[in-house]
Amino acid sequence: MKLTILVTNDDGYFSDGINALVKELRKFASVYVVAPDREQSASSHSLTLNRPLRVQKISTDWYAIDGTPTDSVMLAVHLFFKKRRPDFIVSGINHGPNMGDDVTYSGTIAAAIEGSYLRIPSIAASMNDYVPNMPLHRAAQFVAKLIKAYPKFKLDSSVLLNVNFPKDNGRPYTKFQITSPGIRRYRDVIYRKTDPRGKHYYWIGGTPKWQKTPGSDFEAVSKGKVSISPLRPDFEETESLKRLAEMTIKL
C-alpha cells in the first residue's frame, strides 16, 4: 500500500520548499498539502482559538488555512484524515535554518511537534542558506530517502526528526550527521526606530553568534553535512522530579 504523507510548513502553501517536497514525495506516496495561506515564521506551537478558521481548496489534495502550522496539522488529521491517519507528516522545506534554540520558536518544528503528539512519525526540514528561487529538489530527494529508511531508525513516534541542510552545492546530499541542538546567542535583540511623527517603534531581531559545540546541528551544517536531530517535545525533567519528590520541603 502506498504511503500517505501530509506536507505542511510555516512559509505558506505556495512556497518553494513545499513545492519541491510535493514533487519529490509524489513519486512514491500519496501526498496531501494542508498549510498556512501566508508566512507564519516564528509562530511556534500556537493554536488559533479566538476566531474561526477558514479553509481554501487550492487544487486536488492541496489546501490553504488562514491559521498557523499547528492549526494546519490539527485540521488535516482531525478533519481530512478521519478514517485513516497519514503515515508521515513532513514540515518544510523551511526557507532558513531551524537549529539550536530556534526550535522553540519555529512554526516548522511546531507542525512536526504536533505530529509527534498525535503519534505520527514526523520530520521537519530546513535549508540553512536559503535565497529565493534556489534549487531545493536535492534537499527534497534527501527527505524522500530519509522517509524510505525511517524504519531502520527504530524511533518511537513521539520522537521527531529535525533536519537542517547546508547550502546546495549542486550535488546530491550524501553526508549527514546525527546531532544535538546547538546554542546561539543574539546581539542587539531589540531595535528601536522612530516613525515620521516622532514616535518610537521596535523590531525584534539581532545578529546571531553560534557556539561551535561538538556534535551539534550547527557544527554539522557548517561542515557541509546534513544535520539530523532527534527531538522529543517532553517537558518532564525526570531527575529533578525524582529528587524533589524525595525531599521534605516546607513553603
C-alpha positions as CSV (number, residue, x, y, z in Angstrom):
1,M,0.0,0.0,0.0
2,K,1.2,3.5,-0.9
3,L,2.4,5.7,2.0
4,T,0.2,8.7,2.8
5,I,2.1,11.8,3.6
6,L,0.8,15.1,5.0
7,V,3.0,18.1,4.0
8,T,2.8,21.4,5.7
9,N,5.1,24.3,6.6
10,D,5.3,27.8,8.0
11,D,6.2,29.7,4.9
12,G,2.9,29.3,3.2
13,Y,1.3,26.8,0.8
14,F,2.8,28.5,-2.2
15,S,6.5,28.3,-1.0
16,D,9.5,26.9,-3.0
17,G,10.1,24.4,-0.2
18,I,6.7,22.9,-0.1
19,N,6.5,22.6,-3.9
20,A,9.9,20.8,-4.0
21,L,8.8,18.3,-1.4
22,V,5.5,17.6,-3.0
23,K,7.1,17.0,-6.4
24,E,9.5,14.5,-5.0
25,L,7.3,12.7,-2.5
26,R,4.5,12.1,-5.0
27,K,6.9,9.8,-6.9
28,F,6.2,7.1,-4.3
29,A,3.4,8.3,-2.0
30,S,0.0,9.9,-1.8
31,V,0.7,13.5,-0.7
32,Y,-1.7,15.9,0.8
33,V,-0.9,19.6,1.5
34,V,-2.5,21.5,4.3
35,A,-0.5,24.6,5.0
36,P,-0.9,28.3,6.1
37,D,-2.2,30.8,3.5
38,R,0.6,33.2,4.4
39,E,4.0,33.2,6.1
40,Q,3.8,32.1,9.8
41,S,7.5,32.1,10.7
42,A,8.2,32.1,14.5
43,S,4.6,31.3,15.2
44,S,5.9,28.4,17.4
45,H,3.2,25.9,18.6
46,S,0.4,28.4,18.7
47,L,-3.3,27.5,18.0
48,T,-6.0,29.8,16.8
49,L,-8.7,29.8,19.4
50,N,-10.2,33.3,19.3
51,R,-11.7,33.2,15.8
52,P,-12.9,30.6,13.3
53,L,-10.5,29.1,10.8
54,R,-11.2,29.1,7.1
55,V,-10.0,26.5,4.5
56,Q,-9.4,27.3,0.8
57,K,-9.1,24.4,-1.7
58,I,-6.2,25.3,-4.0
59,S,-6.2,22.1,-6.1
60,T,-6.8,18.4,-5.6
61,D,-5.4,17.4,-2.2
62,W,-3.9,20.9,-1.6
63,Y,-5.5,23.3,1.0
64,A,-4.6,26.6,2.5
65,I,-5.6,27.5,6.1
66,D,-5.8,31.0,7.5
67,G,-4.0,29.9,10.6
68,T,-0.8,28.6,12.0
69,P,1.2,25.4,11.1
70,T,-0.2,23.7,14.2
71,D,-3.7,24.6,13.1
72,S,-2.9,23.1,9.7
73,V,-1.9,19.7,11.3
74,M,-4.9,19.7,13.6
75,L,-7.4,20.4,10.9
76,A,-5.8,17.9,8.5
77,V,-5.6,15.0,10.9
78,H,-9.0,15.5,12.6
79,L,-10.9,16.7,9.6
80,F,-9.4,15.4,6.4
81,F,-7.9,12.1,7.7
82,K,-10.7,10.9,9.9
83,K,-10.8,7.4,8.5
84,R,-7.0,6.8,8.2
85,R,-4.3,9.0,9.6
86,P,-1.3,9.9,7.4
87,D,1.7,7.6,7.7
88,F,4.1,10.6,7.9
89,I,4.0,14.3,8.4
90,V,6.7,16.4,6.7
91,S,7.0,20.1,7.6
92,G,9.2,22.2,5.3
93,I,11.4,22.7,3.5
94,N,11.7,25.9,5.5
95,H,13.3,29.0,4.0
96,G,16.0,29.3,6.5
97,P,17.6,27.2,9.3
98,N,15.9,25.8,12.4
99,M,18.8,24.8,14.7
100,G,19.6,25.1,18.3
101,D,17.5,27.4,20.5
102,D,15.3,28.4,17.5
103,V,13.4,25.1,17.6
104,T,11.3,26.6,20.3
105,Y,10.2,29.5,18.1
106,S,9.8,27.7,14.8
107,G,6.4,27.1,13.2
108,T,8.1,24.4,11.0
109,I,9.2,22.5,14.1
110,A,5.8,23.1,15.8
111,A,4.0,21.3,13.0
112,A,6.2,18.3,13.5
113,I,5.8,18.5,17.2
114,E,2.0,18.3,16.8
115,G,2.6,15.2,14.7
116,S,4.6,13.7,17.4
117,Y,1.9,14.4,20.0
118,L,-0.5,12.6,17.7
119,R,2.0,9.7,17.5
120,I,2.5,10.2,13.7
121,P,6.1,9.9,12.5
122,S,7.2,13.5,11.7
123,I,10.1,15.2,10.0
124,A,10.9,18.9,10.0
125,A,13.2,20.0,7.2
126,S,15.0,23.4,6.8
127,M,17.5,25.0,4.4
128,N,20.3,26.9,6.1
129,D,21.4,29.4,3.4
130,Y,18.1,29.8,1.5
131,V,17.8,32.5,-1.1
132,P,14.6,32.9,-3.3
133,N,14.5,30.6,-6.3
134,M,17.4,28.5,-5.2
135,P,17.1,24.8,-6.1
136,L,15.6,22.7,-3.3
137,H,15.0,19.4,-5.2
138,R,18.2,17.8,-3.9
139,A,17.1,18.5,-0.3
140,A,13.6,17.1,-1.1
141,Q,15.3,14.0,-2.6
142,F,17.2,13.5,0.7
143,V,13.9,13.8,2.7
144,A,12.4,11.1,0.4
145,K,15.4,8.8,1.2
146,L,15.0,9.5,4.9
147,I,11.4,8.5,4.8
148,K,12.2,5.3,3.0
149,A,14.9,4.5,5.5
150,Y,12.9,5.6,8.5
151,P,12.1,2.0,9.8
152,K,15.8,1.5,10.3
153,F,15.9,4.3,12.9
154,K,13.5,2.3,15.1
155,L,12.1,5.5,16.7
156,D,9.1,5.9,18.9
157,S,6.5,8.0,17.1
158,S,6.8,10.6,19.9
159,V,10.3,11.5,18.5
160,L,10.5,13.8,15.6
161,L,13.5,14.3,13.3
162,N,14.7,17.9,12.8
163,V,16.7,18.0,9.5
164,N,18.8,21.0,8.5
165,F,20.6,21.2,5.1
166,P,23.8,23.0,4.3
167,K,24.0,25.2,1.2
168,D,23.2,23.3,-2.0
169,N,26.4,22.8,-3.9
170,G,24.9,21.3,-7.0
171,R,25.5,17.7,-5.9
172,P,23.2,15.2,-4.1
173,Y,23.3,15.3,-0.3
174,T,25.1,12.2,0.9
175,K,26.9,13.2,4.1
176,F,24.9,13.5,7.2
177,Q,25.4,13.5,11.0
178,I,23.1,12.6,13.9
179,T,23.3,15.7,16.1
180,S,22.0,17.5,19.1
181,P,20.7,21.1,19.1
182,G,23.4,23.7,19.2
183,I,23.5,27.0,21.1
184,R,23.4,30.5,19.7
185,R,23.1,33.9,21.3
186,Y,21.7,37.1,19.8
187,R,23.3,40.6,20.0
188,D,21.1,43.7,19.7
189,V,17.9,41.8,20.2
190,I,15.7,44.9,20.2
191,Y,16.0,47.6,17.5
192,R,14.4,50.9,18.4
193,K,13.3,53.1,15.4
194,T,11.4,56.4,15.1
195,D,8.5,57.0,12.7
196,P,7.9,60.2,10.8
197,R,5.7,61.5,13.6
198,G,8.5,61.1,16.2
199,K,7.0,58.1,17.9
200,H,9.2,55.1,18.7
201,Y,8.6,51.6,17.4
202,Y,10.6,48.4,17.9
203,W,11.8,45.4,15.9
204,I,12.8,42.1,17.5
205,G,15.8,40.8,15.6
206,G,19.5,40.6,16.3
207,T,22.7,39.2,14.9
208,P,23.2,35.6,15.9
209,K,26.5,34.1,17.1
210,W,26.8,30.3,17.2
211,Q,28.8,28.3,19.6
212,K,30.7,25.5,17.7
213,T,29.7,22.7,20.1
214,P,31.0,19.3,19.0
215,G,28.2,17.1,17.8
216,S,25.7,20.0,17.3
217,D,23.5,20.7,14.4
218,F,25.3,24.0,13.7
219,E,28.7,22.2,13.6
220,A,27.4,19.6,11.1
221,V,25.9,22.1,8.8
222,S,29.0,24.4,8.9
223,K,31.0,21.4,7.7
224,G,28.7,20.8,4.8
225,K,26.8,17.8,6.3
226,V,23.0,17.4,6.7
227,S,22.1,17.6,10.4
228,I,19.5,15.1,11.7
229,S,18.5,15.8,15.3
230,P,16.0,13.5,17.0
231,L,13.8,15.6,19.3
232,R,11.3,14.6,21.9
233,P,9.0,17.5,23.0
234,D,8.7,16.2,26.5
235,F,8.8,18.8,29.3
236,E,9.2,16.3,32.1
237,E,12.6,16.5,33.8
238,T,13.0,13.1,35.3
239,E,16.0,13.6,37.6
240,S,14.6,16.7,39.2
241,L,11.1,15.1,39.6
242,K,12.6,12.1,41.4
243,R,14.9,14.2,43.6
244,L,12.2,16.8,44.6
245,A,9.6,14.0,45.3
246,E,12.0,12.5,47.9
247,M,12.6,15.8,49.7
248,T,10.7,17.3,52.5
249,I,10.1,20.9,51.6
250,K,8.3,23.5,53.6
251,L,6.9,26.6,51.9
